[in-house]
Amino acid sequence: EMDGGVKTTFEVAQGRQAYLLCMEGNVAVDGVKGAEGLSRHDAAEIVGPATLTFEAGNSGGHCLIVENKGKGEDSRFRHTG
């Protein structure tokens, strides 16, 4: 949970993946294509390596991150050639 304007970072290492859920407020996320601005109930899927920078909106924001082993092979967004 972050107060308005607060910034923090989170690293997703190589061989790891994370699921991100914005539970309340608004959060700007740098490092996730297509999830630059998340609002309540928006979600994103991240495959490492990635450095995420979060900045809460004026009213603050609350995000949940679940990180686990994986390379995105189970992703519903995975593209196969």
Protein Blocks (a to p, Z undefined) as FASTA:
>chain_A
ZZehiacdddddehiacddddfbhjdddehiehilpccehiacdddddddddddddfkop
addddddedehlmpckbccZZ
